[in-house]
């Protein structure tokens, strides 16, 4: 089984490496990023998205947002120009659910089956192959692809029809952003009150307030380490998709709107490329204090 991988970025590169390590034959392409390190591991470099698809039974895309996936799949020299009938397209990007459905319809017209399979866990879990992967699409296709996805993730769950994967990812991103914001508010308050933030963290992380988000992000905050990870500008993209989807469904998401404005303020302060743990810096600025060891 030949696998194509399009999108060799912060997430895509380690994901592709894990597939190579698992013994899969991989054809790779990125319009902007080098693929030399993957070729050195045994991958084949393609010349275009079309070229990837022509050589692959399963095509994986891992790209920044809906327009990028549409261009790679439906555009000139795109996946659908090269894919054979019966091929499977697995889009692991985090995009709007409506875009997944649009791309799926175009793929179906070419005899290509599609899954949307966005991930959560950031670069560290992409590296060690323990991503959470939420999948939308046909169950039979999911069962075919599941062993491949399990080489990149420790949790691989079919959540519904096409688009459901990205709906689940939007829910995930709302929860993560609000969790980081809540942790930031709490630690800024504790620090301003003269209580050591690391002591607060140690005291509460095993209780009801504890979370995977807290365990991952508080050590970064305490060290002043805002190297991504997951960039603020990408979280803005995800929350914009969440807001658009919610508004189209007549669902009010006021907390999401609030944290979106926090992220936008950080972007204005030239922190868009920082890890989303830098949400704490918004609250630090207001309180005129830093949360550090």
Helices and strands as residue ranges (DSSP letters): E 2-6, H 10-21, E 25-29, H 36-40, E 44-45, H 49-54, E 58-61, H 66-74, H 79-82, E 88-91, H 97-109, E 113-116, E 119-120, H 122-128, E 131-136, H 139-149, E 153-160, H 164-192, H 197-204, H 212-223, H 232-248, H 254-268, G 276-278, H 279-287
